[in-house]
């Protein structure tokens, strides 16, 4: 129904997460109506991000591709956190995605390092242990003398399954294994908290005196 | 917090309609995780659509930029519908956006031509009559011997205001002025129809015998 270049743009946009056919159409027409410079900037930001950003070879957080000047070579990139000698190498916070690293960094409370799995176990989507950076995690625990692993998966089914899988893999190792607390969110209203969250908050109660 | 190319991609995505900061972040990481070919295809589909698609010089529907071979020259592009000699030039369906043309074409019931305003009146967004293709509409009615103008704006405030504006402009001309019916949608449930729609459906009732 649409001219070929338009249909192709709609199809490509429709492949992005959270964008259905109607949104894709809306965004495509927005792009067609917007100034040529804006569209060029969007296209080049995609290309640039892909070209300049890669995964940290140690923790799989996002890292900038080392340019020739900074002396980067065949070794691959390392992220800012892994390069920072002041971070505590003995504590490893295991998260699903790079955006989770940012979330923890924003708290300003964590001084250890991270390990990004680049996903969570989800057999229905074809994501098994082999698709995640789990082998790399086990190798790091060994090689870097890690004493505590903090499991920080998302508090949903996939995250819980992933955490259980890691607990099984690590339970016989001498490393201390912890998991972030689930409970009522700060600023939340008990009245609106769901039963599961409230149940977890109750289970995780601690003495205050 | 993010590396510059990532932040730039998030910013650019966040400018698209219906994409908030969280979605922009999610899509950016999706693009970073996806194969390089996919990202390249997305970027080039944006560039290609902008380069190959323009507005029809007659009706302002989307039209492919004429290539050198097809003999296109300084005249500008014409859309498929305007180029089709079998379409009835005496009837003009006025719509807001090119996507509305597609919606009417899908019905297979309309054989006239279109005029796309490329928007609707919205003073708060700075869109007045000068920003829409209204002057061009008046010129076409004169030049092409149009006998019926079908107002097909969206049934919302902006659309109604735009329709009223056009009715005022055209009421003294000898052209027949019609407006598409508003009423309960086919397949809809009366129980779930809002009062306004139901009111309009009642107003627009017609004898069946």
Interface residues (C-beta under 8 A of the other chain):
Chain A: X1 X2 X3 X4 X5 X6 X8 X9 X11 X12 X13 X15 X16 X17 X18 X19 X23 X25 X26 X27 X28 X29 X30 X31 X32 X33 X36 X38 X39 X40 X41 X42 X43 X44 X45 X46 X47 X48 X49 X50 X51 X52 X53 X62 X63 X64 X97 X98 X99 X102 X105 X106 X118
Chain B: X1 X2 X3 X4 X5 X6 X8 X9 X11 X12 X13 X15 X16 X17 X18 X19 X23 X25 X26 X27 X28 X29 X30 X31 X32 X33 X36 X38 X39 X40 X41 X42 X43 X44 X45 X46 X47 X48 X49 X50 X51 X52 X53 X62 X63 X64 X80 X97 X98 X99 X102 X105 X106 X118
